[in-house]
Amino acid sequence: MIRCLFALALGGLAGSILGQYLSDDPFFQTVLPVCVALSCIGFTLILIVKAMSASGAVDPRAVQAAKDAGRTALARVVRIAATGSSINDQPVCDIELLVTPRSGHGPYRTTIRRLVNQARLPSMQPGAVLVVTQLDPERPEVVVDDAPDPDWIRRAETDTQVRNLSTADVWEAPRGRAPGRLRRIPGVVYPVLFAAGAVGILYPVWDVAGQLLEGKTPTEIRAEAEAAAAVEASMFTPGNLPAAIDAVTALSGTEVTEVGVYEDFVLVTAPTSPGVTTTDEWQFRDGEATHEGASSIQPQPEDVPRELFDVDAIDWAALPPLHDDAERLLGIDEEESRSLRVAREVWSDEKPTAPLTSVSLSDDYYSGWVEYGPDGSVRDMSGGAPGSEAAEASE
């Protein structure tokens, strides 16, 4: 049972390590130290049980049943050797015995492994006669009786048969579980439990585990997950921009002078308070809207009323798709940066325009911008890769 629990804990440990590598889910950071602790405890318990098993520990009920069946016998110590293992400073020894069973099989030699108390070592040297119990009449395994009946103590002290017996054949134990020992769990159970522990821990990212089964490497999976997370959080992803505008204008008000849309945040410029000509900035980032304070560049007081527009009059869900059109016009489809700006075009001697949308793109070599009117039509464009519509229009 301990081995089963250890296999589960070890599978959980492997799953939590893999899950932490593949995902930023805090669940794995929490469960990892728990799995480490359980695995260490399980391993320690296995070592203890293994040492106890190696010392010849047998179920006392099996020993008593053998005694009741009359399988107590005498055995002479032929050889004793320390195995190098010890429990509580008591050596574990291999003891070769010449056994004279009372019925059934004739005299035979067998070797047992047991924990020997230091005080009893002198009485277990070669030639010593011990009282033993044969656990199964069809098998050679015996256990030394440390507290035999007085009658058997007398027999051990006076018996000459086992003392004078020169030798006997070795009785090899047949295959199978030794009497008095716990049933062994089939080896195939352990990898199954290991897999169950790993699967249980990886359940929150089971889709990722499925990709591993498909043959993808952890590095590929993590890169894809990071890219997908970036897309999901991007302000250019449909649905994200309207929600961000609603959140930030709940603080700034809907009358603004400029809206800047970037990959992972939105920046709104608006009057510090209604009716004044100074402007502040409000930002939406990581799901939270905040007031950033005064704008770094303050407008001319007379321009503020002409720059103002109502964000509720704009279909914000229709703006992110302009990015794809700008990629086509500029010939930049693997940009390193992109931004979108919404503002009125204000000239001192002209009437302000309706809010215009400008999409800017750049990669390692080229940059450019495309300006769209309220109806989504192209008003102007500049820059872009050689041969693009924007570059040809700029010539």
N, C-alpha and C positions, 0 to 999 in steps of 0.2 A: 504494500500500500504506500509506503514511504517513497519507493521508487516511482510509483505512478504519480504521486503529487509532485515529485521532483521533475518528472518529465513535463507535466503541465506548467510548472513554474518556469522551467527552462524555455519552453515554447513561448510562454508569455514574455519572457525577457527578450528572446529573439524578435518577437513581434513588436515589442515596444521600441527596441532599438531601430528596427526598420521603419516603423511608423514615424518615429521622431525625425528620421532622415528624410522621409518622403513628404512629411506634412508639418505645418507649424501649429497643429492642433495642440493646445496646452494639455489635453488629456494624456498624451504620451509622456510629457515632462513630469506629470504627476505619478503615472503608473510605473515608470521606469525604475525609480528607487525601490518601490514596493516589490517588483519582480526580482530585483537584485537581492534584496533581503531574503525573500522566500527561497530563491535558488541557493543562496549561501547556507541557510538553515537546513534545507533539504539535503545538500551535499554533506554537511556535517553529520546529520542523522544517518545517512547512508554509510558513512565511514564507521560510525559507532556500531550500527547494526552488523556491518560486515565483520568488524573486529569481534563482536560477540558471537557471530556465527562461526567465525574461524576458531573460536576458543572451544567449540564443541558443545555449545549450549543446546539443550534438548528440552522439549516440552515435558514438564514433570509428570503430566498425566500419562504420557506414553511410557515413561519409566515405571510408574506405579502399575500400569496395566501389565507390563512385562514381568514385574515381580510377582504379581498376583497369578500370572500364568506359570510360575515356577521356572523362569528362565534366569535365575541368579546362578552365577558360576564363579570359578576361580581362574585367575590369569596371572602368568609370570611376566615381569617386565624383562624384555629382551634388549631393548635399546631406548634411550631417551635423548632427545636433541631439541635445543631451543630453535624456534623459527625466526627469531629476531623481532617478533612483534610482542607487545606487552599491553596490558590493560591495567591502569592504576598501579603501575610498577610491578605487576605480577606477570611473569613470562608465559607466553603461549608456546607449548611444546608439542612435538610429535613423539608419541609413545608407541613403540612396537610391542605388542603383547602376544604371548602364546596362551590361547584360551582353551579350557577343557569344559565344553558345555556338558550339561547333565544328560541330555538326550538329543537324538537327531544326528546332527553333524558330528564327526569326530574332531579331535584336537586340530586347531588351525592357528595360523598366525595372521594378525591384522594390525593395522596402524590407526591410531586415533589421534585427533588433535584436540587439546584441551588447555584451559587455563590452570596453571599449577601454582598453588600458594607457596611462597618462598619457604615457609616453615615445613611444608610437606615434601620438599625436594629430596631430603635424605632418605625418606621412606619409599621413594619411587625410583630408586636407582636399579640398574639391571640386577636381576635375581630376586627382587622383592615380589611377594605374592599379594595380589589385590583381589578384592571382591568386585565383580563386575555384573552387569545386567545385559543380556542379549536382547535387543529390542525386537527383533523379528527372527523366528526360527529358520527362515529361508534366506537370511542375509547375515553378513559377518559383523555388522556394527554393534559395538558395545559401549556402555558408559561405565565409568568407575563409580562405585558406590562409596561416597564419602562418609556415610553414617550407617554402616551395615548392622544387622542384628548381632547380638552377642554370640549367637551360635555360629554365624558366618565368620566372625572375628576369630573364634577359636579354631575353626576349620582352616582359615588362612595361615594361622600360626603353626598348625600341626601337620598340615597336609604334606605328603611326600611325593604324590603322583605328579603334580604339576612341576615340583622342584626337580624331580629326577627325569622328566621328559626332555630328551635331548633336543628334538626339533620337530617341526610339523610343516606341512605345506601351507603356502599363503592362500587364503580364501579371498579372491578378488570380489569386490562388491559389484553386483550386476547393475546395469544402467537403470535409471529411474530415481525417484525421490527417496531419499533415505528416511527410514521411520522416525517419527517424532519431529520432523522438520516441516516448516510451512510449505504449502504448495507454491511452486514457482509460477509466476505470471508469464505467459508466452511472450517471447521477445518482441513480436510484432506489435504488441499493445503499446510499447513505449513510443515508437515513432508516431503512432496514431494519436496518442495523448499529446505529444510534442506539437504535432500539427494542429490539434484542437486548441491548445493554448495559444499558439501564434494566430490562428484564425480568429479566436475570440477577442484578442487584443486589437487585431487589425480591422475589426468590423467597421469602425467609424470611417475607415478609408478603404473599404472593400473594393471599390472600383479601381483603386490604385493597385491593390493586390492582384486583381484580375489582369491588369496590364503586365505585371511581372510574369504571370502564367502565359501571357501571349508572347513572351520573349524580349520585352523591353528591359533595358538596364535601369537601375535606380537613378542614375544620372539623367537619363533621357526623361524618365517619369517626372523627376523633380523639376527639370527645365520646362516641361510642358505644363506642369501645375503652376509654376510661377508665372508663365506667360498667360495662362488662363485666368489666374487671379488678377494680373495686371489689366487684362481686357475687361474683366468683370467690374473692377473698381474704376476704370477710366471714365472720365467725364464725356468722352466721345462715344461711349456705349449707350444705345437707345434706352431711354428711361432714366438714366442717371442724371442728365443735365436738368430736366424739369424739376426733379426732386431737390437737387442742389439749389436751384434758383429759389424755390419756395422756402427752403430752410434759411438761406442767407437773407432774403428780403423780408423775412419775418422780423429780423433785427434792424435792417437798414431802412425799411420802407420800400414801396414799389416804385417811387420816383427816383431814378438813378441817372448818372451822367455817362457811365461806362461799365461794361461787363467784359471781363477777360476770362476765357475758358482755356485751361491748360490740362495736361494729361491727368493729373491727380488732384487738382483743386480749381476752384472758381473764385475770382476776385471781383468784387463789386465796389464801384466808387459812387458815392452819393453825398448829398449835403449833410453836414454834421447834424443838423436838425432842420425841420421844415422851415423854409423861408430865408435861411441864411445862405451866404455865398462861399463859405468855406466847405471843404469836402473831407470826408473820412473814407477809410477802406474797411470792408467786411470780407471775411474769407470763409469758404466752406472747404474743409479738408478732413479726411478720415471719418466721415459721417458726422462732423460737428461744425456748426457755424460759430464764428467768433468775430469780435470787433477788434480790428488791428490798430486803430488810432488814425491820426491825421495822414492824409495823402502826402507822399513825398514831393509831388509837384502840385501846387495850388493853381486853380484856373483864375483867369481875369474875372473879377466880380460880375461884370456885365455879361460874360459869356455863360454863366451858370444857368440862368433861366432858359437860354436857348439850347443848351446841351441836354436838358432834362428830357427823359422819355419814360413811359410807363411800361414796366416789364410784363405786365399782364396783357399788353397789346401784341406781344410777340409769341409765335408758336415755337417754343424752345425745342420741342421734339423734332422739328423739321430742320434744325441747324446742323446737328452732327453728320447727317448724310452728305452735307456739302463738302465734307472732308474728302470723300471718295472722288467727287467731281474735281476738286482742286488737285488731287494727285494726278488725274488724267491730264489736266490742262498744263500742269507744271512739269510733268514727266518725272516726278519724284514719288516713288512708290515704296521705298524702304527708308523713310525719314527717321532721323535721329531725334527730332523735336517737331512738335506741332502745337499751334495755338489758334484760338478763334476769338475775335474781338467784335463786340457790338457797341456802336456809338453813332451819334449824329455827326455829320460833316458840317462844321460851322465855319463860315467865312464872314468877316466883319461887314462886308458890303452885299452879302447875299442872304436869302432866306435859308435857314437851316434845313438840311435834308431830313427825310425820314430815317430812322435807325438803319444803318448799313452793317453788313456782316463781312468781316475780312478774315480769310483763312490763310495762315502763314505756315509754310513747310520748309524744312531744311534737312539735308543729309551731310555726309562728310565732304561733299564737293560743291553742291549747289543749294541755293535757297530761292524762295520766291513767295509771292502772295497773290491771292485772287479776291476781288471785292464783289460782293453780291448785293443786289437791291432787295427791298422787302418782299418782292415776288419770287426771289430765287434766281433772277437773271443776272448774268455777268455784266458788271459795270466797268471793271478795269482789272488788269493783271500785269504783273511784272516779274522778271527773273525767270527761274526755272532751268531745267537741263537743256543743253543745246538740242535744237530740233523740235522742242515742245511748242505747243500753241502759244504759251505765254512768252517764251523766248522770241518767237517769230513776231509776236505782236509788239514786243518791246523795241524791235529794230527800227 
